[in-house]
Amino acid sequence: MKKEKQSRFQTLQPPKKRSSEKSHRTISPERTNQKILTKTHNEASDLASVEQLVFTEKESPEIVKAKKLLSTENWLLKNGHMMTYIGIYIFSVLAWFRPYELVPSLGFLSATAFYVALATLIIFVPTQILTEASFTAFPTEVKCIIGLVAFALITTFIGKNFDRSWQTFNDSFIKAAVIFVVMVNVIRTRKRLLGMIFLSLSIAFVVSLIALNLYLRGEFRVEGYRVGVEIGGMFGNPNDMALHLVTMIPIAVCLALAQKGFFKRFLYFSMAALFVAGMTVTFSRGAFLGFLISTFFLLWKVAQKQRFKILIGSAILSIFFILIAPSNYFLRLLSIFSPELDPVGSIDQRKALFLRSLYVTARNPWGIGIGNSPIMNDYNLEWHNTYMQIASELGIVALFFYLVFLISPFQKLSAIEKIQEEEGDWFYYFSVGLQASLVAYMVSSFFVSVAYNWYVYYLVAYAVALRRIYKKLRFSKDDC
């Protein structure tokens, strides 16, 4: 009997009834060495009728587990949302660069971001319904965001101060949540993902140059020795600016490692070095800890593939860091262990706020209301801890949703890394870079209250987009 030809993307046919004489037919070795995982989709949709991942006995259990993890999600394979993507891009430029603050004559653009976001939503909703017959795809991260929004709304009405809660919910959190959902559905090609990454790196490049320029001119606007850039919003606070820079460093490094040409590799490594310099002149201790741990994480991940290059790059980066670090930078870092070295006494204040946040959370496990942390302490400040910000304001259950929101993309990025490790291609390095960025955020956000700001929502959206694009390339020959 003729052997059946095996194909990676063949559609499985229902088994045919065979007579007893044919029931003992010998099965070919090729069939016994393959297991095909099949998922069938609704015929009314534009999804591929059958998605398959091929597993062979030669693959390690880790790779098989990684493939199964990625196979749990169903993504639309066709492209779409071009106009929505343009809207998201323009909105991000206005929200991040805030040109009306840098150039006074552009003050008329101050309200433009809102109208661009509104127009983007108006385009997105009907396009999404026509494309996928639903308002959104529902990966784990979107489900977590829906849960967090629900808790934020509930605590707005049952919390300590309705006006403060509504202002926080309306001014920052709901916008970040909505833009996140839109990005998850819109960023579905590699060109779009790289476009958004380029934007994130560009704003990091700009604020780093501004910060270094201010430092060299001796303009210390925060606490008498720290720089603060003119761009407000996300970057008005030096700790918040440092948080963005420390999450961009691993991405720039991994993009450099993924390049083949010398010029592009040099460009990305130079950007990473500039981001380190910009982070340093903010004197952010939390960002430094995030940088330190994410760097070790990155070395651990890619050392086997690029051991020599990583060692050389790390040595150069360490020398560069020592040379450009301000003379009192290391005293600032030592104040983590010796509070008397802190000239403004912020270490003792942070400890008091953290202990108070634990007490408030224990007394109010269902939350005090989004944005109400300042009225629950004597300093009238946020807790300077994102996790306690969520736990105290939205409740302990909401903290669980937030942690899943951070861990889920991390696990699936790790799955892509394992599958592509042998090839060492763009997907491998970018998945590792995003993991390191999430590590940097997880560590640094322990020392700042940024739960409702844009930072992590863009990072997680990039992570979701990467695995969507990766799976698309597995099942479609479309150019991404």
Sine and cosine of phi, psi and omega as CSV:
sin_phi,cos_phi,sin_psi,cos_psi,sin_omega,cos_omega
0.00,0.00,0.60,-0.80,-0.04,-1.00
-0.92,0.38,0.65,-0.76,0.04,-1.00
-0.96,0.30,0.63,-0.77,0.04,-1.00
-0.97,0.23,0.73,-0.69,0.03,-1.00
-0.97,0.23,0.78,-0.63,0.01,-1.00
-1.00,0.00,0.67,-0.74,0.03,-1.00
-0.72,-0.70,0.63,-0.78,-0.02,-1.00
-0.89,0.45,-0.53,0.85,-0.08,-1.00
-0.90,-0.45,0.33,0.94,-0.03,-1.00
-0.93,0.36,0.49,-0.87,0.04,-1.00
-1.00,0.05,0.77,-0.64,-0.01,-1.00
-0.95,0.31,0.69,-0.73,0.04,-1.00
-0.98,-0.20,0.54,-0.84,0.04,-1.00
-0.89,0.46,0.60,-0.80,-0.04,-1.00
-0.90,0.44,0.64,-0.77,0.03,-1.00
-1.00,-0.06,0.54,-0.84,0.05,-1.00
-0.94,0.33,0.74,-0.67,0.00,-1.00
-0.89,-0.46,0.45,-0.89,0.05,-1.00
-0.96,0.28,0.26,-0.97,-0.04,-1.00
-0.89,0.46,-0.49,0.87,0.00,-1.00
-0.92,0.39,-0.49,0.87,-0.04,-1.00
-1.00,-0.08,-0.07,1.00,-0.10,-1.00
-0.94,0.35,-0.35,0.94,-0.03,-1.00
-0.98,-0.20,0.37,0.93,0.01,-1.00
-0.88,0.47,0.66,-0.75,0.01,-1.00
-0.94,0.33,0.76,-0.65,0.01,-1.00
-1.00,0.03,0.68,-0.73,-0.05,-1.00
-0.92,0.39,0.52,-0.85,0.00,-1.00
-0.85,0.52,-0.55,0.84,-0.01,-1.00
-0.88,0.48,-0.61,0.79,-0.02,-1.00
-0.95,0.31,-0.59,0.81,-0.02,-1.00
-0.96,0.29,-0.38,0.93,-0.02,-1.00
-1.00,-0.01,0.13,0.99,-0.02,-1.00
-0.75,-0.67,0.61,-0.79,0.12,-0.99
-0.81,-0.58,0.81,-0.58,-0.07,-1.00
-0.94,-0.35,0.86,-0.51,0.02,-1.00
-1.00,-0.03,0.87,-0.49,-0.13,-0.99
-0.88,-0.48,0.67,-0.74,0.08,-1.00
-0.76,-0.65,0.82,-0.57,-0.03,-1.00
-0.98,-0.19,0.67,-0.74,-0.08,-1.00
-0.93,-0.36,0.22,-0.98,0.02,-1.00
-0.88,0.47,0.77,-0.64,-0.04,-1.00
-0.92,0.39,-0.41,0.91,-0.05,-1.00
-0.96,0.26,-0.28,0.96,-0.04,-1.00
-1.00,-0.02,0.09,-1.00,0.03,-1.00
-1.00,-0.09,0.25,0.97,0.01,-1.00
-0.95,0.33,0.39,-0.92,0.10,-0.99
-0.88,0.48,0.66,-0.75,-0.08,-1.00
-0.89,0.46,-0.60,0.80,0.03,-1.00
-0.63,-0.78,0.75,-0.66,0.09,-1.00
-0.93,-0.37,0.73,-0.69,-0.08,-1.00
-0.72,-0.70,0.63,-0.77,0.20,-0.98
-0.88,-0.47,0.73,-0.68,-0.07,-1.00
-0.99,-0.13,0.78,-0.62,0.03,-1.00
-0.91,-0.42,0.70,-0.71,0.04,-1.00
-0.86,-0.51,0.33,-0.94,-0.03,-1.00
-0.93,0.37,-0.29,0.96,0.00,-1.00
-0.97,0.24,-0.33,0.95,-0.04,-1.00
-0.98,0.22,0.55,-0.84,0.01,-1.00
-0.96,0.29,0.39,-0.92,0.03,-1.00
-0.85,0.52,-0.51,0.86,0.01,-1.00
-0.91,0.42,-0.66,0.75,0.00,-1.00
-0.93,0.36,-0.65,0.76,0.04,-1.00
-0.88,0.48,-0.69,0.73,0.03,-1.00
-0.90,0.44,-0.64,0.77,0.01,-1.00
-0.90,0.44,-0.67,0.74,0.02,-1.00
-0.91,0.42,-0.64,0.77,0.03,-1.00
-0.90,0.44,-0.62,0.78,0.01,-1.00
-0.89,0.45,-0.69,0.72,0.01,-1.00
-0.95,0.32,-0.37,0.93,-0.02,-1.00
-0.98,0.18,-0.08,1.00,-0.04,-1.00
-0.98,0.21,-0.18,0.98,-0.04,-1.00
-0.94,-0.34,0.62,-0.79,0.05,-1.00
-0.95,-0.31,0.84,-0.54,-0.01,-1.00
-0.85,-0.53,0.58,-0.82,0.13,-0.99
-0.94,0.35,0.76,-0.65,-0.10,-1.00
-1.00,0.06,-0.37,0.93,-0.05,-1.00
-0.99,0.17,0.39,-0.92,0.04,-1.00
-0.99,0.16,0.18,-0.98,0.01,-1.00
0.17,-0.99,0.03,-1.00,0.11,-0.99
0.92,0.39,0.55,0.83,0.02,-1.00
-0.88,0.47,-0.73,0.68,-0.01,-1.00
-0.91,0.41,-0.61,0.79,0.04,-1.00
-0.90,0.44,-0.64,0.77,0.02,-1.00
-0.89,0.46,-0.67,0.74,0.04,-1.00
-0.87,0.50,-0.67,0.75,0.04,-1.00
-0.89,0.46,-0.70,0.72,0.03,-1.00
-0.88,0.47,-0.63,0.77,-0.03,-1.00
-0.91,0.41,-0.73,0.69,0.00,-1.00
-0.90,0.44,-0.67,0.75,0.03,-1.00
-0.86,0.51,-0.70,0.71,-0.02,-1.00
-0.90,0.45,-0.62,0.78,0.05,-1.00
-0.87,0.49,-0.72,0.69,-0.03,-1.00
-0.93,0.36,-0.64,0.77,-0.05,-1.00
-0.96,0.29,-0.55,0.83,-0.05,-1.00
-1.00,0.01,-0.77,0.63,-0.08,-1.00
-0.98,0.18,-0.47,0.88,0.02,-1.00
0.71,0.70,0.89,0.46,-0.09,-1.00
-0.87,0.50,-0.43,0.90,0.00,-1.00
-0.94,0.34,-0.27,0.96,0.08,-1.00
-1.00,0.01,-0.51,0.86,0.02,-1.00
-0.98,0.20,-0.58,0.81,-0.02,-1.00
-0.85,-0.53,0.96,-0.28,-0.06,-1.00
-0.83,0.56,-0.53,0.85,-0.04,-1.00
-0.93,0.37,-0.21,0.98,0.03,-1.00
-0.99,-0.12,0.38,0.93,-0.03,-1.00
-0.85,0.53,-0.44,0.90,0.00,-1.00
-0.91,0.42,-0.23,0.97,0.01,-1.00
-1.00,0.04,0.01,1.00,-0.11,-0.99
-0.86,0.51,-0.55,0.83,-0.01,-1.00
-0.99,-0.17,0.05,1.00,-0.09,-1.00
-0.91,0.41,-0.61,0.80,-0.04,-1.00
-0.84,0.54,-0.64,0.77,0.00,-1.00
-0.89,0.46,-0.71,0.70,-0.05,-1.00
-0.94,0.34,-0.57,0.82,0.07,-1.00
-0.91,0.42,-0.68,0.73,0.03,-1.00
-0.89,0.45,-0.66,0.75,0.02,-1.00
-0.90,0.44,-0.71,0.70,0.03,-1.00
-0.89,0.45,-0.62,0.78,0.02,-1.00
-0.88,0.47,-0.68,0.73,0.03,-1.00
-0.90,0.44,-0.66,0.75,0.00,-1.00
-0.88,0.48,-0.59,0.80,0.05,-1.00
-0.97,0.26,-0.64,0.77,-0.11,-0.99
-0.90,0.44,-0.75,0.67,-0.16,-0.99
-0.86,0.52,-0.83,0.57,0.00,-1.00
-0.91,0.41,-0.59,0.81,0.02,-1.00
-0.89,0.45,-0.67,0.74,0.00,-1.00
-0.90,0.43,-0.67,0.75,0.01,-1.00
-0.91,0.41,-0.67,0.75,0.01,-1.00
-0.93,0.36,-0.54,0.84,-0.07,-1.00
-0.99,0.17,-0.72,0.70,-0.13,-0.99
-0.85,-0.53,-0.01,1.00,0.01,-1.00
0.88,0.48,0.49,0.87,0.07,-1.00
-0.39,-0.92,0.30,-0.96,-0.03,-1.00
-0.96,0.28,-0.42,0.91,-0.02,-1.00
-0.27,-0.96,0.37,-0.93,0.26,-0.97
-0.96,0.29,0.36,-0.93,-0.10,-0.99
-0.81,-0.59,0.87,0.49,0.18,-0.98
-0.93,0.37,0.15,-0.99,-0.06,-1.00
-0.83,0.56,-0.64,0.77,-0.07,-1.00
-0.91,0.42,-0.61,0.79,0.04,-1.00
-0.92,0.38,-0.64,0.77,0.05,-1.00
-0.88,0.48,-0.64,0.77,0.03,-1.00
-0.91,0.42,-0.65,0.76,0.02,-1.00
-0.90,0.44,-0.67,0.74,0.04,-1.00
-0.87,0.50,-0.66,0.75,0.05,-1.00
-0.89,0.45,-0.69,0.73,0.01,-1.00
-0.90,0.43,-0.64,0.77,0.04,-1.00
-0.89,0.45,-0.64,0.77,0.03,-1.00
-0.88,0.47,-0.71,0.70,0.03,-1.00
-0.90,0.44,-0.62,0.78,0.02,-1.00
-0.89,0.45,-0.67,0.74,0.02,-1.00
-0.92,0.40,-0.69,0.72,-0.01,-1.00
-0.88,0.48,-0.73,0.68,-0.04,-1.00
-0.94,0.33,-0.35,0.94,0.08,-1.00
-0.88,0.48,-0.61,0.79,-0.07,-1.00
-1.00,-0.01,-0.42,0.91,-0.02,-1.00
-0.96,-0.29,0.01,1.00,-0.07,-1.00
-0.98,0.21,-0.13,-0.99,-0.10,-0.99
-0.97,0.26,-0.56,0.83,-0.08,-1.00
-0.60,-0.80,0.95,-0.31,-0.07,-1.00
-0.90,0.44,-0.68,0.73,-0.07,-1.00
-0.88,0.47,-0.71,0.70,0.02,-1.00
-0.90,0.43,-0.67,0.74,-0.01,-1.00
-0.89,0.45,-0.71,0.70,-0.03,-1.00
-0.91,0.42,-0.61,0.79,0.02,-1.00
-0.89,0.45,-0.71,0.70,0.01,-1.00
-0.91,0.42,-0.69,0.72,-0.01,-1.00
-0.90,0.44,-0.70,0.71,-0.11,-0.99
-0.98,0.18,-0.57,0.82,-0.10,-1.00
-0.99,0.15,-0.51,0.86,-0.11,-0.99
-0.74,-0.67,-0.82,0.57,-0.21,-0.98
-0.91,0.41,-0.75,0.66,-0.07,-1.00
-0.90,0.43,-0.55,0.84,0.04,-1.00
-0.91,0.41,-0.71,0.71,0.02,-1.00
-0.89,0.45,-0.65,0.76,-0.02,-1.00
-0.91,0.41,-0.70,0.71,-0.03,-1.00
-0.92,0.40,-0.71,0.70,0.01,-1.00
-0.88,0.47,-0.60,0.80,0.05,-1.00
-0.87,0.49,-0.75,0.66,0.00,-1.00
-0.88,0.48,-0.66,0.76,0.01,-1.00
-0.89,0.45,-0.70,0.71,-0.01,-1.00
-0.89,0.46,-0.64,0.77,0.02,-1.00
-0.85,0.53,-0.61,0.79,-0.04,-1.00
-1.00,0.06,-0.37,0.93,-0.14,-0.99
-0.99,-0.14,-0.63,0.78,-0.05,-1.00
-0.98,0.18,1.00,0.00,-0.09,-1.00
-0.80,-0.60,0.23,0.97,0.13,-0.99
-0.70,-0.71,0.36,-0.93,-0.03,-1.00
-0.92,0.40,-0.58,0.82,0.02,-1.00
-0.89,0.46,-0.66,0.75,0.01,-1.00
-0.92,0.40,-0.67,0.74,0.01,-1.00
-0.89,0.46,-0.71,0.70,0.02,-1.00
-0.90,0.43,-0.54,0.84,0.06,-1.00
-0.89,0.46,-0.69,0.72,0.02,-1.00
-0.94,0.35,-0.62,0.78,0.05,-1.00
-0.89,0.45,-0.66,0.75,0.05,-1.00
-0.86,0.51,-0.63,0.78,0.03,-1.00
-0.91,0.42,-0.69,0.73,0.03,-1.00
-0.89,0.46,-0.67,0.74,0.03,-1.00
-0.93,0.36,-0.55,0.83,-0.03,-1.00
-0.91,0.41,-0.70,0.71,0.00,-1.00
-0.92,0.39,-0.57,0.82,0.08,-1.00
-0.90,0.44,-0.63,0.77,0.04,-1.00
-0.89,0.47,-0.71,0.70,-0.05,-1.00
-0.91,0.41,-0.76,0.65,-0.05,-1.00
-0.93,0.38,-0.51,0.86,0.06,-1.00
-0.91,0.41,-0.70,0.72,0.03,-1.00
-0.89,0.45,-0.69,0.73,0.01,-1.00
-0.89,0.45,-0.70,0.71,-0.02,-1.00
-0.89,0.45,-0.69,0.72,0.01,-1.00
-0.92,0.40,-0.61,0.79,0.04,-1.00
-0.90,0.44,-0.68,0.73,0.03,-1.00
-0.90,0.44,-0.64,0.77,-0.01,-1.00
-0.91,0.41,-0.70,0.72,-0.01,-1.00
-0.91,0.41,-0.49,0.87,0.04,-1.00
-1.00,0.08,-0.07,1.00,0.03,-1.00
0.97,0.26,0.42,0.91,0.02,-1.00
-0.99,-0.11,1.00,-0.06,-0.02,-1.00
-0.97,-0.24,0.97,-0.24,-0.15,-0.99
-1.00,-0.05,-0.17,0.99,-0.05,-1.00
-0.83,-0.56,0.86,-0.51,0.07,-1.00
0.85,0.52,0.27,0.96,0.09,-1.00
0.99,0.13,-0.11,0.99,0.00,-1.00
-0.56,-0.83,0.10,1.00,-0.01,-1.00
-0.89,-0.46,0.56,-0.83,-0.02,-1.00
-1.00,-0.01,0.47,-0.88,0.10,-0.99
-0.67,-0.74,0.83,-0.56,-0.10,-1.00
-0.98,0.20,0.31,-0.95,-0.02,-1.00
-0.95,0.31,-0.38,0.92,0.00,-1.00
-0.95,0.30,0.86,-0.51,-0.02,-1.00
-1.00,0.07,-0.56,-0.83,0.02,-1.00
0.89,0.46,-0.87,-0.49,-0.04,-1.00
-0.92,0.39,-0.43,0.90,-0.20,-0.98
-0.90,-0.43,0.15,0.99,-0.01,-1.00
-0.92,0.40,-0.56,0.83,0.04,-1.00
-1.00,-0.01,0.76,-0.64,-0.04,-1.00
-0.87,0.49,-0.54,0.84,0.05,-1.00
-0.91,0.41,-0.64,0.77,0.02,-1.00
-0.93,0.37,-0.65,0.76,0.05,-1.00
-0.89,0.46,-0.68,0.74,0.01,-1.00
-0.89,0.45,-0.55,0.83,0.02,-1.00
-0.89,0.45,-0.67,0.74,0.03,-1.00
-0.91,0.41,-0.67,0.74,-0.02,-1.00
-0.89,0.45,-0.67,0.74,-0.06,-1.00
-0.94,0.34,-0.41,0.91,0.07,-1.00
-0.99,0.13,-0.34,0.94,0.02,-1.00
-1.00,0.06,-0.37,0.93,-0.04,-1.00
-0.86,0.50,-0.78,0.63,0.00,-1.00
-0.89,0.46,-0.58,0.81,0.01,-1.00
-0.90,0.43,-0.70,0.71,0.01,-1.00
-0.89,0.46,-0.66,0.75,-0.01,-1.00
-0.90,0.43,-0.71,0.70,-0.04,-1.00
-0.95,0.33,-0.55,0.83,0.10,-1.00
-0.90,0.43,-0.57,0.82,0.06,-1.00
-0.91,0.42,-0.70,0.72,0.00,-1.00
-0.91,0.42,-0.46,0.89,-0.03,-1.00
-0.99,0.16,-0.20,0.98,-0.04,-1.00
-0.99,0.13,0.48,-0.88,0.05,-1.00
-0.98,-0.21,-0.51,0.86,-0.01,-1.00
-0.99,0.12,0.57,-0.82,-0.03,-1.00
-0.90,0.45,-0.68,0.73,-0.09,-1.00
-0.89,0.46,-0.75,0.67,-0.01,-1.00
-0.90,0.43,-0.64,0.77,0.01,-1.00
-0.90,0.43,-0.68,0.73,0.04,-1.00
-0.89,0.45,-0.63,0.77,-0.01,-1.00
-0.88,0.47,-0.74,0.67,-0.03,-1.00
-0.93,0.37,-0.63,0.77,0.05,-1.00
-0.90,0.43,-0.62,0.79,0.03,-1.00
-0.90,0.43,-0.63,0.78,0.05,-1.00
-0.90,0.44,-0.68,0.73,0.02,-1.00
-0.87,0.49,-0.68,0.73,0.03,-1.00
-0.90,0.44,-0.64,0.77,0.04,-1.00
-0.90,0.45,-0.64,0.77,0.02,-1.00
-0.91,0.42,-0.61,0.79,0.06,-1.00
-0.89,0.46,-0.67,0.74,0.02,-1.00
-0.90,0.44,-0.70,0.72,0.03,-1.00
-0.89,0.46,-0.65,0.76,0.05,-1.00
-0.89,0.46,-0.62,0.79,-0.07,-1.00
-0.90,0.44,-0.69,0.72,-0.08,-1.00
-0.97,0.26,-0.08,1.00,0.15,-0.99
-0.99,0.16,-0.28,0.96,-0.03,-1.00
0.84,0.53,0.54,0.84,0.01,-1.00
-0.99,0.11,0.89,-0.45,0.01,-1.00
-0.95,0.31,-0.63,0.78,0.03,-1.00
-0.89,0.46,-0.65,0.76,0.03,-1.00
-0.91,0.42,-0.62,0.79,0.02,-1.00
-0.89,0.45,-0.69,0.73,0.03,-1.00
-0.89,0.45,-0.65,0.76,0.06,-1.00
-0.90,0.45,-0.64,0.77,0.03,-1.00
-0.90,0.43,-0.69,0.73,-0.04,-1.00
-0.90,0.44,-0.75,0.66,-0.07,-1.00
-0.95,0.32,-0.65,0.76,0.02,-1.00
-0.92,0.39,-0.52,0.86,0.05,-1.00
-0.92,0.38,-0.70,0.71,0.06,-1.00
-0.89,0.46,-0.63,0.78,0.03,-1.00
-0.88,0.47,-0.70,0.72,-0.02,-1.00
-0.90,0.43,-0.68,0.73,0.03,-1.00
-0.88,0.48,-0.67,0.75,-0.01,-1.00
-0.90,0.44,-0.58,0.82,-0.05,-1.00
-0.97,0.24,-0.71,0.71,-0.18,-0.98
-0.96,-0.27,-0.03,1.00,-0.06,-1.00
-0.87,0.49,-0.57,0.82,-0.02,-1.00
-0.92,0.40,-0.53,0.85,-0.02,-1.00
-1.00,0.07,-0.61,0.79,-0.11,-0.99
-0.74,-0.67,0.75,0.66,-0.13,-0.99
-0.84,0.54,-0.78,0.63,-0.04,-1.00
-0.91,0.43,-0.74,0.68,-0.02,-1.00
-0.89,0.47,-0.64,0.77,0.00,-1.00
-0.91,0.41,-0.67,0.74,0.00,-1.00
-0.89,0.45,-0.70,0.72,0.02,-1.00
-0.90,0.44,-0.72,0.69,0.00,-1.00
-0.89,0.46,-0.64,0.76,0.01,-1.00
-0.91,0.41,-0.64,0.77,0.02,-1.00
-0.90,0.44,-0.70,0.71,0.02,-1.00
-0.89,0.45,-0.69,0.72,-0.02,-1.00
-0.90,0.43,-0.64,0.77,0.01,-1.00
-0.90,0.43,-0.69,0.72,0.03,-1.00
-0.89,0.46,-0.70,0.72,0.02,-1.00
-0.87,0.50,-0.68,0.73,-0.02,-1.00
-0.89,0.46,-0.69,0.72,0.00,-1.00
-0.90,0.44,-0.62,0.78,-0.04,-1.00
-0.94,0.35,-0.65,0.76,-0.11,-0.99
-1.00,-0.02,-0.21,0.98,-0.04,-1.00
-0.91,0.42,0.72,-0.69,0.06,-1.00
-0.87,0.50,0.42,-0.91,-0.08,-1.00
-0.88,0.48,-0.54,0.84,-0.02,-1.00
-0.99,-0.11,0.18,0.98,-0.04,-1.00
-0.93,0.37,-0.67,0.74,-0.04,-1.00
-0.95,0.32,-0.49,0.87,0.13,-0.99
-0.90,0.43,-0.61,0.79,0.06,-1.00
-0.88,0.48,-0.67,0.74,0.01,-1.00
-0.93,0.36,-0.63,0.78,0.01,-1.00
-0.91,0.41,-0.38,0.92,0.01,-1.00
-0.91,0.41,-0.24,0.97,0.10,-0.99
-0.88,0.48,-0.59,0.80,-0.03,-1.00
-0.98,-0.18,-0.41,0.91,0.00,-1.00
-0.80,-0.60,1.00,-0.02,-0.07,-1.00
-0.83,0.55,-0.41,0.91,-0.02,-1.00
-0.92,0.39,-0.30,0.95,0.04,-1.00
-0.99,0.17,-0.18,0.98,0.00,-1.00
-0.99,0.11,0.91,-0.41,-0.09,-1.00
-0.92,0.40,-0.40,0.91,-0.04,-1.00
-0.95,-0.32,0.01,1.00,0.07,-1.00
0.94,0.35,0.46,0.89,-0.06,-1.00
-0.95,0.30,-0.40,0.92,0.01,-1.00
-0.89,0.46,-0.75,0.66,0.01,-1.00
-0.89,0.46,-0.60,0.80,0.03,-1.00
-0.90,0.43,-0.68,0.73,0.00,-1.00
-0.89,0.45,-0.65,0.76,0.02,-1.00
-0.89,0.46,-0.68,0.73,0.01,-1.00
-0.90,0.45,-0.65,0.76,0.02,-1.00
-0.91,0.41,-0.64,0.77,0.00,-1.00
-0.90,0.43,-0.72,0.70,0.02,-1.00
-0.89,0.45,-0.62,0.78,0.03,-1.00
-0.91,0.40,-0.61,0.80,0.01,-1.00
-0.91,0.42,-0.60,0.80,0.06,-1.00
-0.89,0.45,-0.67,0.74,0.00,-1.00
-0.91,0.42,-0.71,0.70,-0.02,-1.00
-0.90,0.44,-0.64,0.77,0.01,-1.00
-0.91,0.41,-0.67,0.74,0.01,-1.00
-0.90,0.44,-0.58,0.81,0.00,-1.00
-0.99,0.16,-0.37,0.93,-0.05,-1.00
-0.73,-0.68,0.93,0.36,-0.08,-1.00
-0.90,0.44,-0.32,0.95,0.02,-1.00
-1.00,-0.09,0.05,1.00,0.12,-0.99
0.98,-0.19,0.54,-0.84,0.03,-1.00
-0.99,-0.12,-0.04,1.00,-0.02,-1.00
0.95,-0.31,0.71,-0.71,-0.01,-1.00
-0.85,0.53,0.77,-0.64,0.04,-1.00
1.00,0.09,0.09,1.00,-0.10,-0.99
-0.99,-0.14,0.12,0.99,-0.01,-1.00
-0.85,0.53,-0.69,0.73,-0.06,-1.00
-0.85,0.52,-0.51,0.86,-0.04,-1.00
-0.99,0.13,-0.01,1.00,-0.04,-1.00
-0.96,-0.28,0.19,0.98,0.07,-1.00
-0.61,-0.79,0.29,-0.96,-0.08,-1.00
-0.96,0.26,-0.26,0.97,-0.05,-1.00
-1.00,-0.01,-0.18,0.98,-0.08,-1.00
0.83,0.56,0.69,0.73,-0.03,-1.00
-0.79,-0.61,0.30,-0.95,0.18,-0.98
-0.93,0.37,0.21,-0.98,-0.07,-1.00
-0.95,0.30,-0.22,0.98,-0.12,-0.99
0.85,0.52,0.60,0.80,0.05,-1.00
-0.38,-0.92,0.92,-0.40,-0.09,-1.00
-0.90,0.44,-0.62,0.78,-0.05,-1.00
-0.93,0.37,-0.65,0.76,0.05,-1.00
-0.96,0.28,-0.45,0.89,0.09,-1.00
-0.88,0.47,-0.72,0.69,0.04,-1.00
-0.92,0.39,-0.75,0.66,-0.09,-1.00
-0.88,0.47,-0.67,0.74,-0.06,-1.00
-0.98,0.20,-0.59,0.81,-0.10,-1.00
-1.00,0.02,-0.65,0.76,-0.04,-1.00
-0.97,-0.24,-0.23,0.97,0.03,-1.00
0.95,-0.31,0.31,-0.95,-0.05,-1.00
-0.91,0.41,-0.60,0.80,0.02,-1.00
-0.90,0.44,-0.61,0.79,0.03,-1.00
-0.90,0.43,-0.55,0.84,0.06,-1.00
-0.89,0.47,-0.61,0.79,0.06,-1.00
-0.88,0.48,-0.70,0.71,0.04,-1.00
-0.87,0.50,-0.65,0.76,-0.03,-1.00
-0.92,0.40,-0.66,0.76,0.01,-1.00
-0.91,0.41,-0.65,0.76,0.07,-1.00
-0.90,0.44,-0.61,0.79,0.04,-1.00
-0.85,0.53,-0.57,0.82,0.01,-1.00
-0.99,0.10,-0.61,0.79,-0.13,-0.99
-0.99,0.15,-0.59,0.81,-0.05,-1.00
-0.84,0.54,-0.76,0.64,0.04,-1.00
-0.90,0.43,-0.51,0.86,0.01,-1.00
-0.89,0.45,-0.70,0.71,-0.01,-1.00
-0.90,0.44,-0.67,0.75,-0.08,-1.00
-0.98,0.20,-0.48,0.88,0.16,-0.99
-0.91,0.42,-0.63,0.78,0.04,-1.00
-0.90,0.44,-0.55,0.83,0.04,-1.00
-0.91,0.42,-0.70,0.72,0.05,-1.00
-0.88,0.47,-0.66,0.75,0.02,-1.00
-0.85,0.53,-0.70,0.71,-0.03,-1.00
-0.91,0.42,-0.67,0.74,-0.04,-1.00
-0.92,0.39,-0.63,0.78,-0.10,-0.99
-0.99,-0.11,0.10,0.99,-0.10,-0.99
-0.87,0.50,-0.65,0.76,-0.02,-1.00
-0.91,0.41,-0.60,0.80,-0.01,-1.00
-0.97,0.23,-0.54,0.84,0.00,-1.00
0.86,0.51,0.64,0.76,-0.07,-1.00
-1.00,-0.07,-0.21,-0.98,-0.03,-1.00
-0.86,0.52,-0.66,0.75,0.01,-1.00
-0.88,0.47,-0.64,0.77,0.01,-1.00
-0.89,0.46,-0.80,0.60,-0.07,-1.00
-0.93,0.38,-0.62,0.79,-0.03,-1.00
-0.94,0.33,-0.58,0.82,0.07,-1.00
-0.90,0.43,-0.63,0.78,0.06,-1.00
-0.92,0.39,-0.68,0.74,0.01,-1.00
-0.88,0.48,-0.67,0.74,0.03,-1.00
-0.92,0.39,-0.60,0.80,0.09,-1.00
-0.87,0.49,-0.73,0.69,0.00,-1.00
-0.90,0.45,-0.59,0.81,0.04,-1.00
-0.91,0.42,-0.66,0.75,0.05,-1.00
-0.91,0.42,-0.61,0.80,0.08,-1.00
-0.88,0.47,-0.71,0.71,0.02,-1.00
-0.86,0.51,-0.67,0.74,0.02,-1.00
-0.91,0.40,-0.71,0.70,-0.03,-1.00
-0.85,0.53,-0.64,0.77,-0.01,-1.00
-0.97,0.26,-0.79,0.62,-0.09,-1.00
-0.92,0.40,-0.56,0.83,-0.03,-1.00
-0.94,0.33,-0.15,0.99,0.11,-0.99
-0.94,0.35,-0.24,0.97,-0.07,-1.00
-0.88,-0.47,0.11,0.99,0.06,-1.00
-0.62,-0.78,0.37,-0.93,0.03,-1.00
-0.97,-0.23,1.00,-0.09,-0.07,-1.00
-0.74,-0.67,0.47,0.88,-0.09,-1.00
-0.88,0.48,-0.50,0.86,-0.10,-1.00
-0.96,-0.29,0.14,0.99,0.02,-1.00
-1.00,-0.02,0.09,-1.00,-0.19,-0.98
-0.97,0.26,-0.41,0.91,-0.26,-0.97
-0.73,0.68,-0.90,0.43,-0.13,-0.99
-0.94,0.34,-0.44,0.90,-0.05,-1.00
-0.94,0.34,-0.57,0.82,0.10,-1.00
-0.94,0.34,-0.68,0.74,-0.01,-1.00
-0.88,0.48,-0.74,0.68,-0.02,-1.00
-0.92,0.38,-0.60,0.80,0.07,-1.00
-0.88,0.47,-0.64,0.77,0.06,-1.00
-0.89,0.46,-0.66,0.75,-0.01,-1.00
-0.90,0.43,-0.69,0.73,0.03,-1.00
-0.90,0.43,-0.68,0.74,0.00,-1.00
-0.89,0.46,-0.63,0.78,-0.02,-1.00
-0.88,0.47,-0.72,0.70,-0.03,-1.00
-0.95,0.30,-0.46,0.89,0.10,-1.00
-0.92,0.40,-0.71,0.70,0.01,-1.00
-0.91,0.42,-0.65,0.76,0.01,-1.00
-0.87,0.48,-0.70,0.71,0.00,-1.00
-0.93,0.36,-0.56,0.83,0.04,-1.00
-0.89,0.46,-0.68,0.73,0.01,-1.00
-0.92,0.39,-0.36,0.93,0.06,-1.00
-0.96,0.28,-0.53,0.85,-0.15,-0.99
-0.87,-0.50,0.04,1.00,-0.03,-1.00
-0.60,-0.80,0.50,-0.87,0.03,-1.00
-0.99,-0.15,0.17,0.99,0.01,-1.00
-0.90,0.44,0.53,-0.85,0.06,-1.00
-0.96,0.27,0.81,-0.59,0.01,-1.00
-0.94,-0.33,0.00,0.00,0.00,0.00
